[in-house]
Amino acid sequence: MICSPADRKAGTGVGMAVARAHVIFSGLVQGVGFRYTTRRAAGGFAVTGWVRNLPDGNVEVEMQGERAEVEACLDGVRSRMRSNIRNETVTWIGARAGETEFGIRF
């Protein structure tokens, strides 16, 4: 399979199995750089999506790309923020077309 770097980043390569994870992280995950760490980690993988703080003190992430890329990126976030994460819930949801980057939502 051949796809351009832009296709790979956007998760639109021909024949590519795109997966999207919806993740809720709980613990001491706000006010500790969690969103910025997640965005920085995402920059090293072919993923798109977003991260945001929730009013209840949790952090919500939606991340999309090849499933192995998404899992590896989430592993990187877990590794960097392990002392802050008490629990997480991962749900695999349908992919969304049109995303081109990973960002922080406010």
NORSUL-V957552 format. One record per residue. N is the residue number from 0. PHI is phi in degrees with one decimal (999 if undefined). OMEGA is omega in whole degrees, 0 to 359 (* if undefined). Layout:
<<N PHI OMEGA> <N PHI OMEGA>>
This chain:
<<0 999 178> <1 -121.4 173> <2 -145.1 181> <3 -73.8 175> <4 -57.1 178> <5 -65.1 176> <6 -62.0 181> <7 -62.2 181> <8 -63.2 182> <9 -82.1 179> <10 71.1 184> <11 -122.1 181> <12 -62.1 181> <13 -60.2 177> <14 76.3 184> <15 -81.6 175> <16 -88.4 183> <17 -95.1 178> <18 -123.5 178> <19 -131.4 178> <20 -104.3 170> <21 -109.4 186> <22 -127.0 172> <23 -115.0 176> <24 -102.4 176> <25 -125.0 184> <26 125.2 175> <27 -90.6 189> <28 -114.6 175> <29 -114.7 180> <30 79.1 182> <31 -126.9 180> <32 81.5 183> <33 -61.8 181> <34 -63.4 181> <35 -68.9 176> <36 -64.5 179> <37 -65.0 179> <38 -63.4 179> <39 -63.5 178> <40 -62.1 182> <41 -61.4 179> <42 -63.0 180> <43 -93.9 183> <44 -132.9 177> <45 -85.6 180> <46 -132.9 173> <47 -128.0 177> <48 135.7 184> <49 -159.9 176> <50 -137.8 178> <51 -154.0 172> <52 -78.6 175> <53 -107.6 180> <54 -59.6 182> <55 -83.6 179> <56 96.1 177> <57 -87.9 175> <58 -120.9 180> <59 -110.2 179> <60 -130.9 165> <61 -122.5 185> <62 -135.2 186> <63 -133.9 177> <64 162.7 172> <65 -60.4 185> <66 -54.9 180> <67 -62.8 178> <68 -67.2 179> <69 -61.7 181> <70 -62.9 180> <71 -65.6 178> <72 -64.9 178> <73 -61.8 175> <74 -60.7 177> <75 -63.3 177> <76 -63.1 179> <77 -59.0 181> <78 -62.9 182> <79 -71.4 187> <80 -113.1 187> <81 -56.1 182> <82 -73.7 181> <83 -101.4 184> <84 -88.5 175> <85 -94.0 183> <86 -154.3 174> <87 -147.8 176> <88 -125.2 179> <89 -113.0 176> <90 -126.8 178> <91 -88.6 184> <92 -121.0 180> <93 -67.5 179> <94 -68.2 178> <95 -118.0 179> <96 -79.7 170> <97 96.5 178> <98 -75.6 179> <99 -125.6 182> <100 -154.1 174> <101 -111.8 183> <102 -140.7 177> <103 -101.3 175> <104 -99.8 179> <105 -117.5 *>>
